[in-house]
Amino acid sequence: MNEGILNGRGHADPAHPRLWSAGLRAAAFSAGVNAGVVALAVLAGVFPQLHVLPFAGSGFGLGSVVLISAAATLGGTALYSLLWQRAERPMHVFALLVSSALLVSFAAPMFVEGWTASRLGVMELTHLVVAGVTVATLWRWTRTETHSPGED
């Protein structure tokens, strides 16, 4: 275990720069992947037009996809840092909370008037990307911070 970054409970300090560095990398990655997903959906005709600025006009905003993806990933990192400090099994609790939030998030696009099944599918995919990238990145960070090299 990396002794230099432990808090009083024996867990790595949640404010440790490596946690937030991992969260920032995950935010950039999930935002980039989701921007690509939405751009491909526009090219395929799923969305009639794509605006670069967030929430601009009547089309879909690429900027909003990037901002919301990054914000959700960083919000997940903040939640994990709190769980890391307080929960007995922080990754277990985090995965359950993310799974629950993901199920709830699937309902949101269904209330957008006039959306087709393909548009809903694209939006659901962006939700899966954010959840998957966030959990995978933070799981990897946890493994790195709690296991010594060669330990398994």
Summary of the structure (lengths in Angstrom):
residues: 152
radius of gyration: 17.7
end to end distance: 11.8
largest distance: 55.0
contacts: 448
relative contact order: 0.17
helix: 70%
strand: 4%
